[in-house]
Amino acid sequence: DAGSGGTSNGTATGTPIVVGEFGSLSGSESTFGTSTDNGLKLAVNQINAAGGIDGHPLTVKVYDDEGKPDSALTVVQRLINQDKPIAIVGEVASKLSIQAAPACNAAKVPMISPSSTNPKVTQIGPYIFRVCFIDPFQGTAAAKFAVNTLKAKRAAIMTDQQNDYSTGLTKFFTQSFTQQGGTIVANPSYTKDDLDFHSQLANIKALNPDVIYVPGYYGQVGPIAKQARQLGITVPLLGGDGWDSPKLVEGAGGAGQALEGSYFTNHSSMENPDPAIQNFVKAFKAANSNGEPDALAALGYDAGQVLADSIKRAGKPADGDYTSEAYRTKLRDAIAATKDFPGATGKITIGADRNAVKPAVVLQVKGAAFKYVTTVNP
Ligand code: PHE
């Protein structure tokens, strides 16, 4: 019957359970959305091939928010009201998660952000989770790397002023860098629509920093790097997870060009020999015509796996309804209780503040690849 699950040959054949997803499948951060979606779908396909949730397959209903805050809220409201998802996965960009999370929290629909790192996201309420670390840690990791490895004493920072992620990392990097005795010599800002960064960079050049921290998204980081080199700035650039895109290097003039040798902090390295990571890389390539996964894909995958594991731990709803308020509350508690889950980005434990506590890695741009440099533990 339609209400109960069933399995045949290991494949789930029961009534589907809808998982909502919102992301930037188009727009200037489109690789964030598509990578995450590919990762989440891989998780869901594996879960369904193994019998689904008590015989019910998971099905992903995804909406494109085009990277725009207004659209993020609109599509999440549509998901909640029309699609009745068990939970919602998204967004990548903190700014968009912050826009949409209040609607999820008010409707008591658990939301799991795969990769939003700004602290404000999960502070919105008890139904909002993430499977990644947060920016006070990421900004500190970058500042420690700048001081200890790059031997930087003077840093400049370029901030995307309208992006919570960028302003947050600027603050946390500054705190840590100055605490370690360093000086921030300049902190000019830009916006997402800017194409010309020469005037900010000329000011920075005159102040002679040892490193330039650029906590932005790949679409602007490439051109910033290119223009910095055109002005004769040779010091390394340092960034955060927002650099992680197959389009990063292209925007900087190509492999071996403006970003060669620069560094950024990220969630995981695909070179990590940990079997959980290598199994993911292998499965992702097989499912995506040999395309390499990035950290976004791994985090999308982990969001799906943690959700499925939490649904299993929450147990079967007595009335068969996986979307009732009573069931979603049970599911919320199960997500909150996630402990040592072996994800494709490492072990995931959800803390009291609904954030995951995990190490960060530093990667270096070498040609078109991002090479593992070191791990920074919390
Ligand atoms: N952490 C970024 C944010 O909060 C999003 C991001 C995550 C981008 C991972 C790239 C890789 O806005």
Boltz pocket constraint, residues with backbone or C-beta under 6 A from the ligand:
constraints:
  - pocket:
      binder: B
      contacts: [[A, 32], [A, 92], [A, 93], [A, 94], [A, 95], [A, 115], [A, 116], [A, 117], [A, 118], [A, 165], [A, 241], [A, 242], [A, 243], [A, 244], [A, 295], [A, 296]]
      max_distance: 6.0
